[in-house]
Amino acid sequence: MILIKTQRDTLLQPLQSVSGIVERRHTLPILSNVLLEKRGDSLTLLATDIEIQVTTTTTGAGGEGDGAVTVGARKLQDILRSLPDGADINLVLEDRKLQVRAGKSRFSLQTLPADDFPRMSVAEGESRAFELTQGAFKNLLNKTQYGMAAQDVRYYLNGLLLLVDGNELRAVATDGHRLAYASAAVDADLPRQEAILPRKTVLELNRLLADNDEPLSITLTGNQVRFAFGSIVLVSKLIDGKFPDYERVIPQSLRNHLVVERTMLMQAMVRAAILTNEKFRGVRVVLAENSLRIIAANAEQEEAQEEIEVGYTGEPLDIGFNVGYLLDVLNNIQAPEVQWSFNDANSSALISLPGEDRFKYVVMPMRI
């Protein structure tokens, strides 16, 4: 029977929304599939990797009756992408195969029973729900996610801390060498609660969220978090662990400060980074009155030097940093200027935004 009759884009767009979490190779073959569930003219697509589940619903799906099937997510996506824009698509279910028909093209895909598809159970316990705009939350993620560890044995660092407290939502990420902190106001009055989002969840949210004023609803329940926005619902397990006390890491009293144009500093760092040691990527930041110099050298005894005029009147300093850690922050904040604060060559430095308290980036020095 013709299970689904629709246009290419009506199916491709929601499929792209859910298929980002699908692993190409999985020990459970059904987890490489997407669940297609048709009820009337409504079509629901669901994908999961057991830790994260993404669901989206679209309308305008014709066809004969209702039904459900699971089929390889990436294969179906690749087929739809390769077809012309606006092509009429028929998905025909027969003999445990799903045929994709478009014009004179025919593709026959293996299916697995919809009843076998694993769904995440709803967490039990008290729920805390609040709303903010998609753009505001995406901005929080952009300002902090690069600070997450990738494959640290301290598994709680391979994620991002979300902390609600009163009418404030904070996001914090650290890999032990640097820490990124950002906060935003929410229209709620919530008791303090912490949740550590897995790295994959953070990256997927950043991909799916729009940079606009449309609403995003976040619900924390037990060991789960639920994000609902547009036609998408993303449910994720949380990392069970104790996040480091980030407030102790952020230096409170720093003696030396300078304000510098972000783009100019970033471009100077990019040029100096060309001649850093590939393994350690160290640069020296040398501060003198009204001057900031960035010096890089490598094992071949090559050297790069950049100098920027800045309004600096503090102590002369010579501090080493991993240039990658500096470029990460400069690339991910959109402010025209940044404030850089120091104590001495052996203490962590703080990068913040002039005149505001909602963003802080702490980076440890390195010996060069």
C-alpha positions in Angstrom: 0.0 0.0 0.0 1.1 3.6 -0.5 1.8 4.5 3.1 2.9 8.1 2.5 2.3 10.4 -0.5 4.0 13.8 -0.2 6.6 16.2 -1.6 10.3 15.6 -1.2 10.9 18.7 1.1 7.8 17.9 3.3 9.6 14.6 4.2 13.3 15.6 3.9 13.1 18.6 6.3 11.8 16.7 9.4 14.0 13.7 8.5 17.1 16.0 8.7 15.8 17.3 12.1 15.8 13.8 13.7 18.6 11.9 11.8 21.5 13.9 13.3 21.7 11.6 16.4 21.5 8.4 14.4 24.8 6.4 14.5 25.8 4.9 11.1 27.0 1.7 12.8 25.2 0.4 15.9 25.2 -2.8 17.8 21.4 -2.7 17.6 20.6 -2.4 13.9 17.2 -0.8 14.6 18.9 2.2 16.1 20.2 3.1 12.6 16.6 3.4 11.6 14.0 6.2 11.8 10.5 5.4 12.9 7.8 6.8 10.5 4.4 6.8 12.0 1.4 8.0 10.0 -2.0 9.0 11.5 -4.4 10.7 9.1 -2.4 13.4 7.3 0.0 13.7 10.2 3.4 12.1 10.0 5.7 11.7 13.1 9.4 10.9 12.7 11.3 9.6 15.7 15.0 8.7 16.1 17.0 7.6 19.1 20.4 6.3 20.3 19.0 5.2 23.7 20.6 8.3 25.4 18.8 10.9 23.2 15.5 10.9 21.4 14.3 13.4 18.8 10.7 13.6 17.6 9.1 15.8 15.0 5.6 15.9 13.5 4.6 17.3 10.1 1.3 17.5 8.3 0.3 17.1 4.6 1.1 13.4 4.3 -1.3 11.7 2.0 -1.5 7.9 1.5 -3.7 4.9 2.2 -4.7 4.6 5.8 -2.5 4.7 8.9 0.7 2.7 9.6 4.2 2.7 11.0 7.5 1.4 9.8 11.3 1.8 10.6 13.8 2.3 7.8 17.5 3.2 7.5 17.6 7.0 8.4 20.8 7.9 6.5 19.9 5.9 3.4 16.4 7.5 3.2 17.9 10.9 3.8 20.6 10.4 1.1 17.9 9.2 -1.4 15.6 12.2 -0.7 18.5 14.7 -1.0 19.5 13.3 -4.4 16.0 13.8 -5.8 15.0 17.0 -7.5 13.4 19.9 -5.5 9.6 19.6 -5.4 9.6 16.0 -6.5 6.4 14.0 -5.6 7.3 11.1 -3.4 5.4 7.8 -2.7 6.5 5.5 0.1 5.1 2.1 -0.6 5.1 -0.7 2.0 5.1 -4.2 0.7 6.7 -7.5 1.7 8.7 -5.9 4.6 10.3 -3.5 2.1 9.7 0.2 1.8 9.8 1.4 -1.8 10.7 5.0 -2.5 9.1 6.1 -5.8 9.7 9.4 -7.4 9.1 9.9 -11.2 10.9 7.0 -12.8 13.2 6.4 -9.8 12.7 3.4 -7.6 14.5 2.5 -4.4 13.7 -0.6 -2.3 14.8 -0.4 1.4 14.8 -3.0 4.1 12.5 -2.3 7.1 12.3 -3.5 10.7 9.0 -3.7 12.7 7.8 -0.4 14.3 6.8 -2.4 17.4 10.5 -3.2 18.1 11.6 0.4 18.0 12.9 1.5 21.4 11.4 4.6 22.9 12.8 6.4 25.9 10.5 6.1 29.0 9.3 9.2 30.7 11.4 10.0 33.8 9.6 10.0 37.1 9.9 12.7 39.8 9.2 16.3 40.2 9.4 18.5 37.1 10.9 22.0 36.7 9.8 23.8 33.6 10.7 27.2 32.2 10.8 29.0 28.9 13.2 31.3 27.0 13.7 32.1 23.4 15.5 29.7 21.0 18.0 32.5 20.2 18.8 33.3 23.9 19.5 29.6 24.6 21.5 29.1 21.4 23.6 32.1 22.4 24.3 30.5 25.8 25.4 27.3 24.0 27.6 29.2 21.5 29.4 31.1 24.3 30.2 28.0 26.4 30.1 24.7 24.4 33.7 24.9 23.0 34.9 24.6 26.7 33.6 21.0 27.0 36.0 18.1 27.2 35.8 15.6 24.4 36.9 12.2 25.9 38.0 12.9 29.4 37.9 10.1 32.0 36.2 12.6 34.2 33.0 11.9 32.3 31.1 14.8 33.9 33.5 17.2 32.0 32.3 15.7 28.7 29.2 17.8 28.9 27.7 21.2 29.8 26.3 22.3 33.2 22.9 23.9 33.1 22.0 25.6 36.4 18.7 27.2 37.2 18.5 29.5 40.2 15.6 31.9 40.7 15.1 33.8 37.4 18.6 32.9 36.1 19.8 30.1 33.8 23.6 29.5 33.7 25.6 27.4 31.4 29.2 26.3 32.3 31.7 24.1 30.4 35.3 23.2 31.4 37.9 20.7 30.3 40.2 21.4 33.3 42.4 23.9 31.3 39.8 26.6 30.6 36.2 27.4 31.7 33.4 29.2 29.9 30.5 30.7 31.8 27.4 32.5 30.5 24.0 33.3 32.0 20.6 34.5 30.8 17.4 35.6 32.5 14.3 33.4 32.4 10.7 34.5 33.3 10.4 32.2 36.3 11.3 31.8 40.0 12.9 28.4 40.2 14.6 26.6 43.1 18.3 25.9 42.5 18.9 22.8 40.3 21.9 21.5 38.4 21.9 19.3 35.3 24.8 18.1 33.1 23.9 17.8 29.5 25.9 15.2 27.4 28.2 16.6 24.8 26.2 15.0 21.9 23.0 16.6 23.2 24.6 20.1 23.3 25.9 19.8 19.8 22.6 18.5 18.5 20.6 21.3 20.2 23.0 23.9 18.7 22.4 22.4 15.2 18.6 22.3 15.6 17.8 25.6 17.4 17.0 28.7 15.4 18.6 32.0 16.2 15.2 33.8 16.7 12.6 34.8 19.3 10.5 31.7 18.9 9.9 30.0 22.3 11.9 27.1 23.7 10.4 25.1 26.6 12.9 23.2 28.9 11.7 20.7 31.5 14.0 19.0 34.0 12.7 15.7 35.5 14.9 13.3 37.5 17.7 12.1 35.2 16.1 13.6 32.0 15.7 16.9 30.3 13.2 17.7 27.6 13.5 20.5 25.0 10.4 21.4 23.0 10.6 24.0 20.2 8.8 24.4 16.9 7.6 21.0 15.9 10.6 19.3 17.6 10.9 17.5 20.9 14.3 16.4 22.1 14.6 14.3 25.2 18.0 13.4 26.7 19.4 11.6 29.6 21.6 13.6 31.9 25.2 12.8 33.0 25.1 11.5 36.6 28.0 13.2 38.3 29.1 16.2 40.4 30.3 19.2 38.3 33.3 21.1 39.6 32.6 24.2 41.7 33.0 26.7 38.9 32.6 29.8 41.1 35.9 28.9 42.8 37.7 28.8 39.4 36.6 32.3 38.3 39.2 34.7 39.7 37.6 37.6 41.6 40.3 40.2 42.1 42.7 40.8 39.2 45.0 43.8 39.1 45.8 44.3 35.4 43.2 45.0 32.8 43.0 45.9 29.1 40.2 46.3 26.6 40.9 45.3 23.0 39.0 45.1 19.7 38.0 41.4 19.4 38.4 41.0 15.6 41.8 42.7 15.6 43.1 40.4 18.4 41.6 37.3 16.8 43.3 38.1 13.4 46.6 38.7 15.1 46.2 35.3 17.0 45.4 33.5 13.8 48.5 34.8 12.1 50.8 34.0 15.1 49.3 30.5 15.4 50.7 29.6 11.9 54.2 29.3 13.5 53.3 27.6 16.8 54.5 24.2 17.8 51.8 21.8 16.3 51.6 19.8 19.5 51.5 22.5 22.2 50.3 25.6 20.2 51.8 27.9 22.7 52.0 31.7 22.2 53.6 34.3 24.5 51.5 37.4 25.4 53.8 40.2 26.3 52.2 43.3 27.9 53.9 46.6 28.3 52.6 50.2 28.5 50.0 50.7 25.7 51.3 47.6 23.9 50.3 43.9 23.5 52.7 41.6 21.7 51.9 38.0 20.6 55.0 35.9 20.0 55.0 32.4 18.6 58.0 30.1 17.8 58.4 26.4 16.8 61.0 23.7 16.8 62.4 24.8 13.4 63.3 28.1 15.1 60.8 30.1 13.1 59.1 33.0 14.8 56.0 35.1 14.4 55.4 38.5 16.2 52.3 40.6 16.2 51.9 43.9 18.1 48.6 45.7 18.9 48.3 49.2 20.5 46.1 48.9 23.6 45.3 51.2 26.5 47.3 49.2 29.0 48.8 50.9 32.1 49.3 47.8 34.3 52.5 45.9 35.2 54.7 44.5 32.5 53.8 40.8 31.9 55.0 37.9 29.8 52.5 35.0 29.9 52.2 31.8 27.8 48.8 30.5 26.5 47.5 27.8 24.3 46.5 29.9 21.3 43.6 27.4 20.4 42.0 28.2 23.7 42.1 31.9 23.0 40.8 31.6 19.4 37.9 29.4 20.6 36.6 32.2 22.8 37.2 35.0 20.3 35.5 33.0 17.6 32.4 32.3 19.6 31.4 35.7 21.1 30.0 38.4 18.9 31.0 41.5 21.0 33.1 44.3 19.3 35.5 44.4 22.3 36.7 42.1 25.0 38.3 42.8 28.4 41.3 40.8 29.4 42.4 40.7 33.0 45.5 39.3 34.6 47.4 39.0 37.9 50.7 37.5 37.0 52.4 34.9 34.7 51.4 32.0 36.9 47.7 32.8 37.5 44.6 32.2 35.3 43.5 35.0 33.1 39.9 36.2 32.7 38.3 37.2 29.4 35.0 39.0 29.8 32.8 41.6 28.0 33.2 45.3 29.0 30.4 46.5 31.2 28.5 43.3 31.6 28.6 40.3 34.0 26.9 37.6 32.0 29.9 36.1 30.3 33.3 34.9 31.7 36.1 32.8 30.2 38.9 31.6 32.4 42.1 30.3 30.8 45.1 28.8 32.6 48.6 29.9 31.5 51.1 27.5 30.1 54.9 27.3 30.3 56.7 28.2 27.1 
